Amino acid sequence: MTKKQFKHDFLRGLGSALIELQSSDNPKRFYDTVLYGCLHNTTYDMQCEGDRSWYLYQAAQYIGEKEKIESAVIQKLFQITEDHY
C-alpha cells in the first residue's frame, strides 16, 4: 500500500489501514499519518461515528511508537483552551 492510499484509508477509519500496519515490514513509515490522526479529529460526523480511540490506539501500537504518540497527544491537550471543543 502506498503512503497516499494509507493516508486516505487511515483518516477515514478503514480497517485496511490497520491490516496494512499489522502486515507491513516497516510500519514506522506511516508514523506521520498516524500521529496526524491522533492529534486531529478526522471523524466525518461525530454523532454517527463516535470516537476512534480504539482504532488510533491500535495504530500507535502497531507502528511501535505508542509512548511517543501518547506524549504528543498529552502536549496537545495542554494547549486546548476553555472554548475549544
PEFENMO-V862277 format. One record per residue. SS is DSSP state (H for helix, E for strand, C for the rest). PHI is phi in whole degrees, -180 to 180 (NA if undefined). D_FIRST is the distance of its C-alpha to the first C-alpha in Angstrom with 2 decimals. Layout:
SS_PHI_D_FIRST + SS_PHI_D_FIRST
//
This chain:
C_NA_0.00 + C_-76_3.79 + H_-63_6.63 + H_-65_8.24 + H_-68_6.31 + H_-61_6.34 + H_-60_9.90 + H_-58_10.78 + H_-71_10.16 + H_-66_11.58 + H_-70_14.58 + C_-97_15.44 + C_79_15.57 + C_-82_13.40 + H_-66_13.12 + H_-61_9.56 + H_-68_8.84 + H_-67_11.52 + H_-64_10.43 + H_-62_7.16 + H_-64_9.87 + H_-66_12.23 + H_-96_10.58 + C_-75_9.00 + C_-74_11.59 + C_-136_11.54 + H_-67_10.93 + H_-67_13.45 + H_-68_11.26 + H_-98_10.56 + H_-55_14.36 + H_-60_15.40 + H_-68_13.50 + H_-65_14.84 + H_-62_18.20 + H_-60_18.39 + H_-63_17.81 + H_-77_20.54 + H_-96_22.93 + C_-131_22.80 + C_-84_23.51 + C_-105_20.65 + C_-71_22.24 + C_-78_23.34 + C_-139_26.57 + H_-61_27.71 + H_-68_30.47 + H_-89_28.26 + H_-84_25.13 + C_78_26.87 + C_-98_25.12 + C_-118_21.77 + H_-60_23.33 + H_-63_22.24 + H_-59_18.59 + H_-69_18.64 + H_-64_20.69 + H_-62_18.34 + H_-61_15.42 + H_-62_17.96 + H_-68_18.97 + H_-65_15.63 + H_-85_15.05 + C_79_18.71 + C_-125_20.10 + H_-59_22.03 + H_-67_25.32 + H_-65_24.09 + H_-69_22.45 + H_-60_25.57 + H_-63_27.77 + H_-65_26.05 + H_-67_26.42 + H_-62_30.06 + H_-61_30.78 + H_-65_29.42 + H_-63_31.64 + H_-69_34.67 + C_-90_34.17 + C_-73_34.45 + C_-91_37.79 + C_-62_39.97 + C_-90_39.23 + C_-91_35.43 + C_-74_33.77
//
